[in-house]
């Protein structure tokens, strides 16, 4: 049986990015991992993931959870740095 950690090792996103997707979509982490892996291979999938993380940041700030917003901003920075196609698309 594969664990979440095993699947993370096969995924193109890291745990913080997966957690942000799970939070945004209100789904379990393993389902978010599957969704992320699917989205990252779509032509505009990385843009969708970026938007999810931005939405999570906005929500955290609106709830005055600034520590969580900062953690999400760090996840976003890592995501953008890890996916150089952003420089081409945007």
DSSP file (Angstrom, degrees, kcal/mol; ACC not computed):
  #  RESIDUE AA STRUCTURE BP1 BP2  ACC     N-H-->O    O-->H-N    N-H-->O    O-->H-N    TCO  KAPPA ALPHA  PHI   PSI    X-CA   Y-CA   Z-CA
    1    1 A X              0   0    0      0, 0.0     2,-0.3     0, 0.0     0, 0.0   0.000 360.0 360.0 360.0 136.0    0.0    0.0    0.0
    2    2 A X        -     0   0    0      4,-0.0     2,-0.2     3,-0.0     3,-0.0  -0.666 360.0-147.5 -85.6 139.5    1.3    3.5   -0.9
    3    3 A X     >  -     0   0    0     -2,-0.3     4,-2.2     1,-0.1     5,-0.2  -0.501  31.0-102.8 -95.5 171.5    1.3    6.1    1.8
    4    4 A X  H  > S+     0   0    0      1,-0.2     4,-2.5     2,-0.2     5,-0.2   0.897 124.9  54.0 -59.0 -40.4    0.8    9.9    1.3
    5    5 A X  H  > S+     0   0    0      2,-0.2     4,-1.5     1,-0.2    -1,-0.2   0.889 106.7  51.2 -63.4 -39.2    4.5   10.3    1.7
    6    6 A X  H  > S+     0   0    0      1,-0.2     4,-0.6     2,-0.2    -1,-0.2   0.931 111.8  46.9 -61.3 -45.6    5.2    7.7   -1.1
    7    7 A X  H >X S+     0   0    0     -4,-2.2     3,-1.0     1,-0.2     4,-0.8   0.872 106.7  57.5 -66.3 -37.2    2.8    9.6   -3.4
    8    8 A X  H >< S+     0   0    0     -4,-2.5     3,-0.7     1,-0.3    -1,-0.2   0.862 100.9  58.3 -60.5 -34.9    4.4   12.9   -2.6
    9    9 A X  H 3< S+     0   0    0     -4,-1.5    -1,-0.3     1,-0.2    -2,-0.2   0.734 109.8  43.5 -66.3 -21.9    7.7   11.5   -3.8
   10   10 A X  H << S+     0   0    0     -3,-1.0    -1,-0.2    -4,-0.6    -2,-0.2   0.514  99.6  91.6 -97.9  -8.5    6.1   10.8   -7.2
   11   11 A X  S << S-     0   0    0     -4,-0.8    23,-0.1    -3,-0.7    22,-0.0  -0.531  72.8-135.6 -92.2 154.6    4.3   14.1   -7.4
   12   12 A X  S    S+     0   0    0     -2,-0.2     2,-0.3     2,-0.1    -1,-0.1   0.371  87.1  66.5 -88.5   3.4    5.6   17.3   -9.0
   13   13 A X  S    S-     0   0    0     -5,-0.1    -2,-0.2    20,-0.1     2,-0.1  -0.839  81.2-120.8-119.3 160.6    4.3   19.4   -6.1
   14   14 A X     >  -     0   0    0     -2,-0.3     4,-2.2    61,-0.1     5,-0.2  -0.426  34.8 -95.3 -96.1 176.8    5.5   19.5   -2.5
   15   15 A X  H  > S+     0   0    0      1,-0.2     4,-2.7     2,-0.2     5,-0.2   0.866 121.2  52.7 -61.6 -40.2    3.4   18.9    0.6
   16   16 A X  H  > S+     0   0    0      1,-0.2     4,-1.9     2,-0.2    -1,-0.2   0.892 110.2  48.7 -63.9 -39.1    2.6   22.6    1.3
   17   17 A X  H  > S+     0   0    0      2,-0.2     4,-1.8     1,-0.2    -1,-0.2   0.907 112.2  48.6 -66.9 -41.3    1.3   23.0   -2.2
   18   18 A X  H  X S+     0   0    0     -4,-2.2     4,-2.6     1,-0.2    -2,-0.2   0.907 109.6  52.4 -63.7 -42.2   -0.8   19.9   -1.9
   19   19 A X  H  X S+     0   0    0     -4,-2.7     4,-2.5     1,-0.2    -1,-0.2   0.874 106.8  53.3 -63.2 -36.7   -2.2   21.0    1.4
   20   20 A X  H  X S+     0   0    0     -4,-1.9     4,-2.5     2,-0.2    -1,-0.2   0.896 110.1  47.2 -64.9 -39.9   -3.2   24.4   -0.1
   21   21 A X  H  X S+     0   0    0     -4,-1.8     4,-2.8     2,-0.2     5,-0.2   0.919 111.4  50.9 -66.9 -43.2   -5.1   22.6   -2.8
   22   22 A X  H  X>S+     0   0    0     -4,-2.6     5,-1.6     1,-0.2     4,-1.2   0.912 112.3  47.5 -59.6 -42.2   -6.8   20.3   -0.3
   23   23 A X  H  <5S+     0   0    0     -4,-2.5     3,-0.2     2,-0.2    -2,-0.2   0.930 113.6  47.2 -63.7 -46.1   -7.7   23.4    1.8
   24   24 A X  H  <5S+     0   0    0     -4,-2.5    -2,-0.2     1,-0.2    -1,-0.2   0.905 121.2  35.4 -63.4 -42.9   -9.1   25.2   -1.3
   25   25 A X  H  <5S-     0   0    0     -4,-2.8    -1,-0.2    -5,-0.2    -2,-0.2   0.515 102.2-127.6 -92.3  -5.7  -11.1   22.3   -2.6
   26   26 A X  T  <5 +     0   0    0     -4,-1.2     2,-0.3    -5,-0.2    -3,-0.2   0.944  65.8 128.6  56.9  50.9  -12.1   20.9    0.8
   27   27 A X      < -     0   0    0     -5,-1.6    -1,-0.2    -6,-0.2    -2,-0.1  -0.890  66.6 -84.4-131.3 160.6  -10.9   17.5   -0.1
   28   28 A X     >  -     0   0    0     -2,-0.3     4,-2.3     1,-0.1     3,-0.4  -0.258  43.1-111.5 -62.9 155.3   -8.5   14.9    1.6
   29   29 A X  H  > S+     0   0    0      1,-0.2     4,-2.3     2,-0.2     5,-0.1   0.867 116.0  53.9 -58.1 -40.7   -4.8   15.4    1.0
   30   30 A X  H  > S+     0   0    0      1,-0.2     4,-1.8     2,-0.2    -1,-0.2   0.866 110.2  47.4 -66.1 -34.5   -4.4   12.3   -1.1
   31   31 A X  H  > S+     0   0    0     -3,-0.4     4,-2.6     2,-0.2    -1,-0.2   0.887 110.6  52.2 -70.8 -39.6   -7.3   13.4   -3.4
   32   32 A X  H  X S+     0   0    0     -4,-2.3     4,-2.9     2,-0.2    -2,-0.2   0.877 107.0  53.8 -62.7 -37.3   -5.7   16.9   -3.7
   33   33 A X  H  X S+     0   0    0     -4,-2.3     4,-2.5     2,-0.2    -1,-0.2   0.925 109.5  46.9 -62.8 -44.9   -2.4   15.2   -4.6
   34   34 A X  H  X S+     0   0    0     -4,-1.8     4,-1.9     2,-0.2    -2,-0.2   0.923 113.7  48.3 -62.1 -44.5   -4.2   13.3   -7.5
   35   35 A X  H  X S+     0   0    0     -4,-2.6     4,-3.0     1,-0.2    -2,-0.2   0.917 111.9  49.7 -61.9 -44.0   -5.9   16.5   -8.6
   36   36 A X  H  X S+     0   0    0     -4,-2.9     4,-2.7     1,-0.2    -2,-0.2   0.918 109.3  50.5 -62.3 -44.6   -2.6   18.5   -8.5
   37   37 A X  H  < S+     0   0    0     -4,-2.5     4,-0.4     1,-0.2    -1,-0.2   0.871 113.8  46.4 -63.9 -35.9   -0.8   15.8  -10.5
   38   38 A X  H >< S+     0   0    0     -4,-1.9     3,-1.1    -5,-0.2     4,-0.3   0.947 114.1  47.0 -67.7 -49.7   -3.6   15.9  -13.1
   39   39 A X  H >< S+     0   0    0     -4,-3.0     3,-1.9     1,-0.3     6,-0.3   0.867 101.3  63.8 -62.8 -38.5   -3.7   19.7  -13.2
   40   40 A X  T 3< S+     0   0    0     -4,-2.7    -1,-0.3     1,-0.3     6,-0.2   0.714 103.3  50.8 -63.5 -18.5    0.1   20.2  -13.5
   41   41 A X  T <  S+     0   0    0     -3,-1.1    -1,-0.3    -4,-0.4     2,-0.2   0.462  90.2  94.9 -98.3  -2.3    0.0   18.4  -16.9
   42   42 A X  S X> S-     0   0    0     -3,-1.9     3,-1.2    -4,-0.3     4,-0.5  -0.585  88.0-113.2 -83.8 152.7   -2.9   20.5  -18.4
   43   43 A X  T 34 S+     0   0    0      1,-0.3     3,-0.2    -2,-0.2    -1,-0.1   0.868 116.9  20.8 -53.8 -39.8   -1.9   23.5  -20.6
   44   44 A X  T 3> S+     0   0    0      1,-0.1     4,-1.7     2,-0.1     3,-0.3   0.162  93.8 110.0-113.6  16.7   -3.3   26.0  -18.0
   45   45 A X  H <> S+     0   0    0     -3,-1.2     4,-2.4    -6,-0.3    -5,-0.2   0.861  74.5  54.1 -63.8 -37.8   -3.2   23.7  -15.0
   46   46 A X  H  X S+     0   0    0     -4,-0.5     4,-2.4     1,-0.2    -1,-0.2   0.844 106.5  53.6 -67.2 -30.3   -0.4   25.5  -13.2
   47   47 A X  H  > S+     0   0    0     -3,-0.3     4,-2.3     2,-0.2    -1,-0.2   0.897 108.1  50.4 -67.2 -39.3   -2.4   28.8  -13.5
   48   48 A X  H  X S+     0   0    0     -4,-1.7     4,-2.1     2,-0.2    -2,-0.2   0.924 111.5  47.6 -63.3 -44.8   -5.4   27.0  -11.9
   49   49 A X  H  X S+     0   0    0     -4,-2.4     4,-2.3     1,-0.2    -2,-0.2   0.924 110.7  51.4 -63.2 -44.4   -3.1   25.8   -9.0
   50   50 A X  H  X S+     0   0    0     -4,-2.4     4,-2.5     1,-0.2    -1,-0.2   0.914 109.3  50.9 -58.4 -42.9   -1.7   29.3   -8.6
   51   51 A X  H  X S+     0   0    0     -4,-2.3     4,-2.5     1,-0.2    -1,-0.2   0.887 107.6  53.4 -63.6 -39.1   -5.2   30.7   -8.4
   52   52 A X  H  X S+     0   0    0     -4,-2.1     4,-2.3     2,-0.2    -1,-0.2   0.936 110.6  46.2 -60.2 -46.5   -6.2   28.2   -5.7
   53   53 A X  H  X S+     0   0    0     -4,-2.3     4,-2.3     1,-0.2    -2,-0.2   0.901 111.8  51.3 -66.1 -39.8   -3.2   29.1   -3.6
   54   54 A X  H  X S+     0   0    0     -4,-2.5     4,-2.5     2,-0.2    -1,-0.2   0.901 109.2  51.2 -62.0 -40.7   -3.9   32.9   -4.1
   55   55 A X  H  X S+     0   0    0     -4,-2.5     4,-2.4     2,-0.2    -2,-0.2   0.910 109.2  50.7 -61.6 -42.1   -7.5   32.3   -3.0
   56   56 A X  H  X S+     0   0    0     -4,-2.3     4,-2.7     2,-0.2    -2,-0.2   0.902 109.5  51.0 -62.4 -40.8   -6.3   30.5    0.1
   57   57 A X  H  X S+     0   0    0     -4,-2.3     4,-2.5     2,-0.2    -2,-0.2   0.937 110.5  48.7 -61.2 -47.4   -4.0   33.4    0.9
   58   58 A X  H  X S+     0   0    0     -4,-2.5     4,-2.4     1,-0.2    -2,-0.2   0.901 112.4  48.9 -59.6 -41.9   -6.9   35.9    0.5
   59   59 A X  H  X S+     0   0    0     -4,-2.4     4,-1.6     2,-0.2    -2,-0.2   0.924 110.3  50.1 -65.6 -44.3   -9.1   33.8    2.8
   60   60 A X  H  <>S+     0   0    0     -4,-2.7     5,-3.2     1,-0.2    -2,-0.2   0.913 112.5  47.7 -60.7 -42.3   -6.4   33.4    5.5
   61   61 A X  H ><5S+     0   0    0     -4,-2.5     3,-1.6     1,-0.2    -1,-0.2   0.900 108.5  53.6 -66.0 -39.8   -5.9   37.2    5.4
   62   62 A X  H 3<5S+     0   0    0     -4,-2.4    -1,-0.2     1,-0.3    -2,-0.2   0.794 110.1  48.3 -66.0 -26.0   -9.6   37.9    5.6
   63   63 A X  T 3<5S-     0   0    0     -4,-1.6    -1,-0.3    -5,-0.2    -2,-0.2   0.343 116.6-119.2 -90.4   5.4   -9.7   35.6    8.7
   64   64 A X  T < 5 +     0   0    0     -3,-1.6     2,-1.1     1,-0.2    -3,-0.2   0.794  68.9 141.4  58.9  32.1   -6.7   37.5   10.1
   65   65 A X     >< +     0   0    0     -5,-3.2     4,-2.2    -6,-0.2    -1,-0.2  -0.659  17.1 163.9 -98.8  74.4   -4.7   34.3   10.1
   66   66 A X  H  >  +     0   0    0     -2,-1.1     4,-2.2     1,-0.2    -1,-0.2   0.786  67.6  57.4 -70.6 -29.5   -1.5   36.0    9.0
   67   67 A X  H  > S+     0   0    0      2,-0.2     4,-2.0    -3,-0.2    -1,-0.2   0.919 110.5  44.6 -65.9 -42.1    0.8   33.2   10.0
   68   68 A X  H  > S+     0   0    0      2,-0.2     4,-2.5     1,-0.2    -2,-0.2   0.894 111.0  54.2 -68.0 -39.5   -1.1   30.8    7.7
   69   69 A X  H  X S+     0   0    0     -4,-2.2     4,-2.3     1,-0.2    -2,-0.2   0.903 108.6  49.6 -59.9 -41.1   -1.2   33.4    5.0
   70   70 A X  H  X S+     0   0    0     -4,-2.2     4,-2.2     2,-0.2    -1,-0.2   0.908 109.5  50.8 -65.0 -42.0    2.6   33.7    5.2
   71   71 A X  H  X S+     0   0    0     -4,-2.0     4,-2.0     1,-0.2    -2,-0.2   0.902 111.8  48.1 -62.0 -40.5    3.0   29.9    5.0
   72   72 A X  H  X S+     0   0    0     -4,-2.5     4,-2.5     2,-0.2    -2,-0.2   0.876 108.4  54.0 -67.8 -37.4    0.8   29.9    1.9
   73   73 A X  H  X S+     0   0    0     -4,-2.3     4,-2.4     2,-0.2    -2,-0.2   0.888 108.4  50.1 -63.1 -38.1    2.8   32.8    0.4
   74   74 A X  H  X S+     0   0    0     -4,-2.2     4,-2.3     2,-0.2    -2,-0.2   0.905 109.9  50.1 -65.2 -41.2    5.9   30.7    0.9
   75   75 A X  H  X S+     0   0    0     -4,-2.0     4,-2.5     1,-0.2    -2,-0.2   0.897 110.6  50.6 -62.5 -40.0    4.2   27.7   -0.8
   76   76 A X  H  X S+     0   0    0     -4,-2.5     4,-2.8     2,-0.2     5,-0.2   0.920 108.8  50.7 -64.4 -44.1    3.2   30.0   -3.7
   77   77 A X  H  X S+     0   0    0     -4,-2.4     4,-2.3     1,-0.2    -2,-0.2   0.918 112.4  47.1 -59.5 -43.5    6.8   31.3   -4.1
   78   78 A X  H  X S+     0   0    0     -4,-2.3     4,-2.0     2,-0.2    -1,-0.2   0.916 111.7  51.1 -63.9 -43.0    8.1   27.7   -4.2
   79   79 A X  H  X S+     0   0    0     -4,-2.5     4,-0.8     2,-0.2    -2,-0.2   0.932 112.1  45.4 -61.2 -47.4    5.4   26.7   -6.7
   80   80 A X  H >< S+     0   0    0     -4,-2.8     3,-0.7     1,-0.2     6,-0.3   0.908 114.0  49.3 -64.5 -41.9    6.2   29.5   -9.0
   81   81 A X  H 3< S+     0   0    0     -4,-2.3    -1,-0.2    -5,-0.2    -2,-0.2   0.828 111.2  50.6 -66.0 -31.0    9.9   28.9   -8.8
   82   82 A X  H 3< S+     0   0    0     -4,-2.0     2,-0.5     1,-0.2    -1,-0.2   0.584 108.1  54.9 -83.4 -10.7    9.4   25.2   -9.4
   83   83 A X    X<  -     0   0    0     -4,-0.8     3,-1.9    -3,-0.7    -1,-0.2  -0.752  62.5-179.0-126.7  84.1    7.3   25.8  -12.5
   84   84 A X  T >>  +     0   0    0     -2,-0.5     3,-1.4     1,-0.3     4,-0.6   0.593  68.1  86.6 -63.8 -10.7    9.3   28.0  -14.9
   85   85 A X  H 3> S+     0   0    0      1,-0.3     4,-2.7     2,-0.2     3,-0.4   0.700  73.5  74.8 -63.2 -16.4    6.4   27.9  -17.4
   86   86 A X  H <> S+     0   0    0     -3,-1.9     4,-2.4    -6,-0.3    -1,-0.3   0.865  90.6  55.0 -61.8 -34.9    5.0   30.9  -15.5
   87   87 A X  H <4 S+     0   0    0     -3,-1.4    -1,-0.2     1,-0.2    -2,-0.2   0.789 113.1  42.7 -69.1 -25.9    7.7   33.1  -17.1
   88   88 A X  H  < S+     0   0    0     -4,-0.6    -2,-0.2    -3,-0.4    -1,-0.2   0.883 120.7  38.6 -83.9 -42.3    6.5   32.0  -20.5
   89   89 A X  H  <        0   0    0     -4,-2.7    -2,-0.2     1,-0.2    -3,-0.2   0.798 360.0 360.0 -81.6 -30.5    2.7   32.1  -19.9
   90   90 A X     <        0   0    0     -4,-2.4    -3,-0.2    -5,-0.2    -1,-0.2   0.438 360.0 360.0-117.6 360.0    2.4   35.3  -17.8
